[in-house]
Amino acid sequence: MTGTGALARLALRLDRVRLTVWVLGLALMPMGTAANYQKLYPTDADLQAVSGVLSNPSLVALSGPLFGVSIGGLTVWKIGVSQLILIGLMSVLTVVRHTRTEEETGRLELLRATVIGRYAPLSAALAVTVAADLAIGLLGALGLVAVGLDPAGAFAFGLATALFGVLFAAIAAAAAQLTRGARAATGIAGAVLGGTYLLRAVGDTGPAALSWLSPTGWALRMRPFAGERWWIALLFVGFAVLFAAVAYVLADRRDVGAGLLAERPGPAGAAPALRSPLGLAWRLHRGLLLAWVVALAAAGAVMGGAAVGIGTLDAPNQQLTDVLTRMGGRSGLTDAFLGAVYGLIGQLTAAYTIQATLRLRQEESSGRVEALLATRVGRLRWAASHLVFAVLGTALLLAVAGVAGGLVYGAQVHDTGGQIARLLGAAMVQLPAALVLAGLGTALIGFAPRLSALTWAALVVSVLLVELGALFGLNQHLLDVTPFAHVPKLPGAAFTATPVVWLTVVALALGAAGLAGLRRRDMPAT
């Protein structure tokens, strides 16, 4: 463990801005949501009316069950799942960045040439991440108490959020020991995170036992503001300790820079496809793209099936329409639900878009691109070979989600062909907004490569503004900052081409500017 403190201070120094944004953003979100719900539902009659609406199976699949009819219970229902996903994502990215990424770039080997113990890097990464998780939980709970909510429920919600983040920090630590690449480790932990959401969605609307197999289900079933179940915290602690112990054991059994999952030896001669930059890029991107295809197909199918539940209401309900409007829908109960769902899927798919785009920076920082550019391959040709997967890969993922949702929903309403076309359109209209983030990432790589990771911050801000902007009553000019605010909410709203065209123009302009900067700057960036 020698040197753990010094490495922890170094990690805090490197992530001082990034972690501050994460902690403050996630800590303030519950307090802001609760304060706005106090204005929207000032009486018990208002709360009772909306509670009946939120028991609809489709909304339960999307956001979980409403356990407590109160401002606190409604707050947990609205942001609980989002809060869990975001803190899980923060934990995964932070742990992988300070473990596997440091190994992949060679910096950890340099550090370990000094007086650094074998377990120190992993311990420092876990310590920093757990501290951030606990800070989010504590500050979030204090914020809920500050707006007048029950302290027991507030601290139960804060504890559930913090322990969820701690568990995924441990899962990410174990995943980082399995592979040689940071992207693969992030992909493994991210797949587990997405799987817990889908498992919870199926369990909350079907066999209840499935929800108990999901950490997301555990967190919601701590029942903040609805008769807290404190013992569930032991599940988080037990599994977090288990995964952390596995991570330490695996770290002790592998070489620095290596992973425990055996890599297949390559053929003696390179395949003909690898003679071009595009073929090489396909080899680098195909694993990530395939994993995302499976995830988006599952998400589209689950949410397409859940949409049928909206139709079980006997008559249109104004409270339900209001809820869906705040989630991103516009008109018509089922169409508004589907519009909200595909808005979320568009934001989720943008995570792949960013991953594929930032592969440019990863190839540069690892030093591999220098060997490639020493041949007849030019910079623009190399960059285009990766960006084509950011563009076409995003389009493919959205199409898969649209078709999967249309197949499942259409089969249940006996209109498979018609629903595939409608939901495919609802998915594909998200493409220009995701490509704006690809353009932003390219621009940062071209002009400020060290800041390229801020593309992730842009996605997080976009998600928060879209999901909570209307609830908080934010100024429309502020909401317009995110590209997803301009996407037509199909199938619940009429399609207008103007915002789609403008988003495409912005994406192309940012991408072109980034490529121009990449062509002129030093490489690798110093």
ChimeraX attribute file (.defattr): number of C-alpha atoms within 10 A of each C-alpha:
attribute: neighborCount
match mode: 1-to-1
recipient: residues
	/A:1	13
	/A:2	13
	/A:3	19
	/A:4	20
	/A:5	15
	/A:6	14
	/A:7	21
	/A:8	22
	/A:9	13
	/A:10	14
	/A:11	20
	/A:12	18
	/A:13	11
	/A:14	12
	/A:15	15
	/A:16	11
	/A:17	10
	/A:18	15
	/A:19	18
	/A:20	12
	/A:21	14
	/A:22	18
	/A:23	20
	/A:24	14
	/A:25	16
	/A:26	23
	/A:27	24
	/A:28	17
	/A:29	19
	/A:30	26
	/A:31	25
	/A:32	17
	/A:33	21
	/A:34	25
	/A:35	20
	/A:36	16
	/A:37	20
	/A:38	17
	/A:39	9
	/A:40	13
	/A:41	17
	/A:42	12
	/A:43	12
	/A:44	11
	/A:45	10
	/A:46	12
	/A:47	19
	/A:48	13
	/A:49	14
	/A:50	19
	/A:51	21
	/A:52	13
	/A:53	19
	/A:54	20
	/A:55	15
	/A:56	19
	/A:57	21
	/A:58	26
	/A:59	24
	/A:60	21
	/A:61	26
	/A:62	25
	/A:63	21
	/A:64	28
	/A:65	24
	/A:66	23
	/A:67	20
	/A:68	18
	/A:69	17
	/A:70	21
	/A:71	25
	/A:72	27
	/A:73	23
	/A:74	24
	/A:75	25
	/A:76	29
	/A:77	22
	/A:78	23
	/A:79	18
	/A:80	21
	/A:81	19
	/A:82	17
	/A:83	20
	/A:84	24
	/A:85	22
	/A:86	17
	/A:87	26
	/A:88	28
	/A:89	20
	/A:90	21
	/A:91	30
	/A:92	30
	/A:93	22
	/A:94	25
	/A:95	31
	/A:96	29
	/A:97	20
	/A:98	27
	/A:99	22
	/A:100	32
	/A:101	24
	/A:102	18
	/A:103	23
	/A:104	20
	/A:105	16
	/A:106	14
	/A:107	11
	/A:108	19
	/A:109	14
	/A:110	10
	/A:111	15
	/A:112	15
	/A:113	8
	/A:114	9
	/A:115	9
	/A:116	17
	/A:117	13
	/A:118	17
	/A:119	17
	/A:120	19
	/A:121	29
	/A:122	26
	/A:123	23
	/A:124	25
	/A:125	24
	/A:126	25
	/A:127	19
	/A:128	21
	/A:129	28
	/A:130	22
	/A:131	13
	/A:132	23
	/A:133	29
	/A:134	19
	/A:135	18
	/A:136	25
	/A:137	28
	/A:138	19
	/A:139	20
	/A:140	28
	/A:141	27
	/A:142	20
	/A:143	22
	/A:144	28
	/A:145	17
	/A:146	14
	/A:147	13
	/A:148	15
	/A:149	20
	/A:150	16
	/A:151	16
	/A:152	16
	/A:153	23
	/A:154	26
	/A:155	22
	/A:156	23
	/A:157	29
	/A:158	27
	/A:159	24
	/A:160	27
	/A:161	30
	/A:162	27
	/A:163	27
	/A:164	27
	/A:165	31
	/A:166	30
	/A:167	27
	/A:168	32
	/A:169	32
	/A:170	27
	/A:171	29
	/A:172	32
	/A:173	34
	/A:174	27
	/A:175	28
	/A:176	33
	/A:177	31
	/A:178	21
	/A:179	21
	/A:180	21
	/A:181	20
	/A:182	24
	/A:183	19
	/A:184	18
	/A:185	27
	/A:186	24
	/A:187	19
	/A:188	20
	/A:189	26
	/A:190	21
	/A:191	14
	/A:192	16
	/A:193	21
	/A:194	18
	/A:195	18
	/A:196	19
	/A:197	24
	/A:198	23
	/A:199	21
	/A:200	30
	/A:201	30
	/A:202	21
	/A:203	21
	/A:204	23
	/A:205	21
	/A:206	13
	/A:207	11
	/A:208	14
	/A:209	14
	/A:210	18
	/A:211	25
	/A:212	17
	/A:213	14
	/A:214	20
	/A:215	26
	/A:216	27
	/A:217	24
	/A:218	20
	/A:219	27
	/A:220	26
	/A:221	21
	/A:222	22
	/A:223	22
	/A:224	28
	/A:225	25
	/A:226	17
	/A:227	14
	/A:228	16
	/A:229	15
	/A:230	14
	/A:231	9
	/A:232	17
	/A:233	17
	/A:234	11
	/A:235	15
	/A:236	22
	/A:237	14
	/A:238	12
	/A:239	17
	/A:240	21
	/A:241	16
	/A:242	15
	/A:243	20
	/A:244	24
	/A:245	15
	/A:246	18
	/A:247	22
	/A:248	17
	/A:249	14
	/A:250	19
	/A:251	22
	/A:252	13
	/A:253	11
	/A:254	13
	/A:255	11
	/A:256	18
	/A:257	18
	/A:258	18
	/A:259	21
	/A:260	16
	/A:261	10
	/A:262	10
	/A:263	10
	/A:264	6
	/A:265	6
	/A:266	8
	/A:267	7
	/A:268	6
	/A:269	6
	/A:270	9
	/A:271	11
	/A:272	8
	/A:273	12
	/A:274	13
	/A:275	10
	/A:276	13
	/A:277	19
	/A:278	20
	/A:279	16
	/A:280	16
	/A:281	21
	/A:282	17
	/A:283	12
	/A:284	14
	/A:285	18
	/A:286	13
	/A:287	12
	/A:288	16
	/A:289	20
	/A:290	13
	/A:291	13
	/A:292	22
	/A:293	20
	/A:294	13
	/A:295	20
	/A:296	25
	/A:297	19
	/A:298	18
	/A:299	25
	/A:300	28
	/A:301	21
	/A:302	21
	/A:303	27
	/A:304	30
	/A:305	22
	/A:306	25
	/A:307	26
	/A:308	18
	/A:309	17
	/A:310	21
	/A:311	13
	/A:312	11
	/A:313	12
	/A:314	7
	/A:315	8
	/A:316	12
	/A:317	12
	/A:318	12
	/A:319	16
	/A:320	23
	/A:321	20
	/A:322	15
	/A:323	19
	/A:324	24
	/A:325	20
	/A:326	18
	/A:327	23
	/A:328	23
	/A:329	28
	/A:330	23
	/A:331	19
	/A:332	17
	/A:333	24
	/A:334	20
	/A:335	23
	/A:336	27
	/A:337	32
	/A:338	29
	/A:339	29
	/A:340	26
	/A:341	24
	/A:342	33
	/A:343	28
	/A:344	20
	/A:345	21
	/A:346	26
	/A:347	21
	/A:348	16
	/A:349	24
	/A:350	26
	/A:351	20
	/A:352	21
	/A:353	28
	/A:354	25
	/A:355	20
	/A:356	25
	/A:357	28
	/A:358	25
	/A:359	19
	/A:360	21
	/A:361	23
	/A:362	18
	/A:363	13
	/A:364	17
	/A:365	19
	/A:366	14
	/A:367	14
	/A:368	12
	/A:369	18
	/A:370	14
	/A:371	9
	/A:372	14
	/A:373	14
	/A:374	9
	/A:375	8
	/A:376	7
	/A:377	13
	/A:378	13
	/A:379	17
	/A:380	12
	/A:381	14
	/A:382	19
	/A:383	21
	/A:384	16
	/A:385	19
	/A:386	23
	/A:387	24
	/A:388	16
	/A:389	22
	/A:390	26
	/A:391	18
	/A:392	13
	/A:393	23
	/A:394	30
	/A:395	21
	/A:396	18
	/A:397	28
	/A:398	31
	/A:399	24
	/A:400	25
	/A:401	31
	/A:402	29
	/A:403	27
	/A:404	25
	/A:405	33
	/A:406	27
	/A:407	24
	/A:408	23
	/A:409	25
	/A:410	23
	/A:411	16
	/A:412	14
	/A:413	10
	/A:414	12
	/A:415	13
	/A:416	17
	/A:417	13
	/A:418	13
	/A:419	23
	/A:420	22
	/A:421	15
	/A:422	18
	/A:423	30
	/A:424	23
	/A:425	19
	/A:426	31
	/A:427	30
	/A:428	21
	/A:429	23
	/A:430	29
	/A:431	28
	/A:432	28
	/A:433	25
	/A:434	29
	/A:435	27
	/A:436	25
	/A:437	26
	/A:438	30
	/A:439	28
	/A:440	25
	/A:441	31
	/A:442	32
	/A:443	25
	/A:444	26
	/A:445	26
	/A:446	25
	/A:447	19
	/A:448	16
	/A:449	22
	/A:450	13
	/A:451	11
	/A:452	21
	/A:453	17
	/A:454	15
	/A:455	24
	/A:456	17
	/A:457	14
	/A:458	15
	/A:459	21
	/A:460	16
	/A:461	16
	/A:462	21
	/A:463	21
	/A:464	16
	/A:465	21
	/A:466	23
	/A:467	21
	/A:468	21
	/A:469	19
	/A:470	16
	/A:471	18
	/A:472	17
	/A:473	10
	/A:474	12
	/A:475	10
	/A:476	11
	/A:477	8
	/A:478	10
	/A:479	20
	/A:480	14
	/A:481	15
	/A:482	21
	/A:483	24
	/A:484	26
	/A:485	21
	/A:486	18
	/A:487	23
	/A:488	23
	/A:489	28
	/A:490	27
	/A:491	26
	/A:492	21
	/A:493	16
	/A:494	11
	/A:495	16
	/A:496	11
	/A:497	11
	/A:498	12
	/A:499	17
	/A:500	19
	/A:501	12
	/A:502	15
	/A:503	21
	/A:504	19
	/A:505	14
	/A:506	19
	/A:507	24
	/A:508	18
	/A:509	16
	/A:510	23
	/A:511	25
	/A:512	16
	/A:513	19
	/A:514	21
	/A:515	22
	/A:516	16
	/A:517	18
	/A:518	23
	/A:519	15
	/A:520	11
	/A:521	12
	/A:522	10
	/A:523	15
	/A:524	15
	/A:525	15
	/A:526	7
